[in-house]
């Protein structure tokens, strides 16, 4: 095939179509913003219902949490177990390959064929081997410099240090406790907007921050799947138990069976809403950690035959 025919077969981009879609999206957002109710507009019926129920029934002055974990708690229950199903799917898709008897050698044969067709591919093979070595050493923590400062400047190949620079590590040490405290606060105090779902995402951010700053070896005990799975199942079981105890003790799923704090805006105000939110924190944070680190540990298609047999 000639170069001209190859260029003719390439797909053509349509920038005018993208421009139309962007303008249409911007117009829709503008109309939606203009149509938002103003500060003194009358509240919708659902908002008035939330305000009426939140304080006298749950002793919570934040109606958003009452809606999420009370009035529409069953929706939150469903979303939580959809997340659990997604985590299970990610774990299944990223599991390590099983060795196939008599199926080895395809990769090396393919490389020999590539070298016969294009001798320059040996350079790409070298970079691929360096990247694969860096991935393997990142998981084991062996033969790696402790920090980037231990490597010479201009070192060829991918960065292989276990941790990042002292500036990044110091920033991670400073920010991680603050973010973790903020996540616990979101889940524990029912009169502030938040709850277990966003708090779980915050906890994931804390773990990723430590992973990026200090390397896999330092957070291995936090993200080991066999340990985190136990916590995730415990959080899911607590959510189910809270819902069923409401049915058994009060005759309705997720009904409050815990005593409410006498004074609103305390950590005990909210009854089962607070317990639901805390269980969500455990289930969501551990589920996200399992999913993210399962993807980070995923076996690649270019893994060698020797690595697949381990």
N, C-alpha and C positions, 0 to 999 in steps of 0.2 A: 504494500500500500504506500503510495506517495505521501509526501509531507502535506501537499495541498489537500488531498482527499482526507487525510487524518484531521486536519484543521476543520474541514467542512463537516465532519461527523461529530464534532464536539457540541455539547448542548449550549444553546443560546440563552443568555440571561435576559430577563425582562425587568429592567429597573423601573419602568413606568408602572408596572403592576405593583411592585413593592411600594412605590410612592403613593399609589391610590389606597392601598391597605393602611399605610401609616396615617394618611390624611383622614380616612374613615374612622380609624381608631381614635385619633385625636378629637375628631368632631363628637364621637360618642362619649368620650370622657368629659368633654366640655359641657355637653348637654346634661350629663349626670351630675356634674358639680354645680351647675346653675340650678338644677332642680332640688338640691339638698335643702331640707328645712332649715330655717334660720334659728337663731338663738331663742327667740320668743314664740316660736311656732308650737302649736298644740302637739302633745305627744301622741304617737300611735297607740292603738289599744294594747298591743303586746308590750310596749314599753311601760304603760301605766300598770298593766298586770304585774310585770316584774318588780316595779317599785312597791306595789301594794304587798306583794308576797315576801320580798327579800327581808325587810326589817322585822315585821311582826312575827313571821313564821320561822325564819332562819337566823335572825339576829345579825344579818349581814347588810351592810350599807353599800355594797358593790353589786348592783343587779346583774352585771355581766356574768359573774361567777354563779349566781343563783340560777340563771338561765342555762348555763353550760352544764352544771353539775346537779341541778335540781329539776326545774321545769322541763328541760330537754336533756336530762341526764341519759336517757336511753339512746339518744343520738350519739352522745359522747362515748357511751359503752360500745356501740357499733363501730365507731371510728377507731377506737382503741384496738379492737380485735381485727379490724382490717389491717392496721399496722402490724399486728402480730402475724397475720397471714402473709403480708409482704416480706417480713423478716424471714419467715420460714422459706419462702420462695427464693430469696436472695441466697440463703445458706445452701439450698439445694443446687442452685445454678452455679455457685462458686466453689463447690466441694472439689477436693482434689481428684485427679483422674485415677481410675483404676487401671492397673497394668493389664494389658491384653497379651496373652500368651502367643508367641509367634508373630507379634505385630510390630516388632522393633525394626529399626534401620531405615524407615521411610525418610526421616529427616536428613540423615547423612547422605542417602542416595540422592535426595533432591538437591542438596548443596553441591555434590559432585557434578550434577547436571548443570547447575547454575554456573559453576566455575568453568565448565567446558564451553558454555555459550558466551559468558561474559567474565573474562579473567579479572576485571576490576572489582568484582563483587567481594574479593577477599578483604578489601578495606572495610566494606560494610559489615562483613562477618566479624572483623576484629572489634568494631564498635558494638556490635550486637553481643559479643562475648563479654566485653567490659560491662555493658549494662546488665546482662544476666548475672555476672559475678557480683555487681553492686546490689542487685535485688536479693541474691542469696545471702550475702553477708549482712544485709540489713535485718533479715529475719533471725539470723543466728547471733549477730553481734560479734563475730570473730573476724580477726585480721582487719579491723577498721580503726582508723585514727579516732581518738576521742572527740576532738573538735576540729573545725576547719583550720584553726591556727596551726595544727600539727602538720599540715600538708604544705608543700612548697607552692608558691604562686606559679600560675601557668601550667599546672599539672594536667596532662592530657586525660581524656576520658571523663566519665560522669563523676559528680561529687559523691564521695563515699564516706564522709565523716558521719559518726553516729549522732552527734548533736550539732546544734548551730552555734553561732558566735556568742560570746559572753553577753553582748547587748540583748540579743534575743532571749537567752536563757534568763537573764535578770528580769526582763519584761514579762516573761511567762510566769516566773515565780511571784511577781507582784500582782499580775492580773488574775491568775487562776483562783486564788482564795476569794477575791472580790466577786468574781463571776459565780463561783460555787455558792457563796452566801446569797447572792441575788437570786439564784435558782431556787434555793430552799425557801427564801422569803416569798417568792411568787407562789409556791405550792402551799405554804403553811398558813399564810394570813388571808383569810377569805374576804376581807373588806378591801383588798387591793386587786386591781385587774391582773389576771394571770391564771394560775392553776397549774396542774401537773403536766399538761401537754407542752406549753411553752417552757416550763421549767425543765422538762426532760431534754428539750433541744438545747437549752443553756448548758446543761451538764455534758452533753455531747461536745459542745464547743470547748468546754474546759479540757476534756480528755484529748481532743484534737490539738489544742494549743500545746499541751504538755508533750504530745507525740511529736509535733513539729519542732519544738524547741530542744527536747532532750533525747529523741530517738526512740525506736521501738523497744529497746532493751529496758528502758526506765519505766515504761508503762505496760510492760508485758503482764504483770500481775493484775492490772486493772482491766485489760481487754481480752484476757484468755477466755475463749468461747465457752469452755466447759464450766467456768465459774459464773460468767455473766448470765448464761442461760438459766441457772438456778434462780438467780434474782429476778429475771424476767418472768419466769413461771410463777414465782411467789407473788409478784405484783399483779399478774393476771388473775391468780387464784383469789387474792384479796378483793379485787374488784367484783368478781363473781359472788364471793361470800357476802359482801356488803349488800349487793342487790337482792340476794336470796334471803338474807336475814330480815330485810325490810318486808318481804312477802310473808315470812313466817311469823314475825312478831307484830307487824302492823297491818297485814292484809294487802299490801301493795308493794310491787317491785320498787326497790330503791327508796322506800319510805324511811323517814328518820326514826331511828330507835335509840339514839344516843341523847343524853341530856344536853341541853343548850346552855351556854354560859349566860349568867344573869345579865351581864353588861355586854352590849354590842361592841364590836371592834376589838375583841380579844381573840387570842389564838384558839380558844375552845368554842367560839361562836361558830355556828354552822352545822354542828352535829356530824351527820354522815357526809355532808359536803366536803368537810375537811379531810375525813378519812378517804373519801373517793379521790380527792385531789392528790393526797400523799401517795396513794397506790398508783395513780397515774404517773406520778414522778418516777417511781421505781420502774414501772413497766415500759414507759416511753423512752426513758434515758437508756436503759439496758438494751431495748430493742434496736434503737438507733445505733448504739455502739456496736452491736453484733453485725448489723447490716453494713455499716461503713467499713469496719475492719475486715469483714469477710470479702468485700470488694478490693480492699488494699492487698489482701493476701491471695487474691485470685490467681490461679495458675494461668499462664499465658499460652497461647497456641504455639509460640516459638520456644517453649521449654524443651530442653534436650531430651533424648531418649533415656539417658542415664538418670536425669532428674525425675522423669516420670516413673521409673522403676523403683525409686526409693519409697 
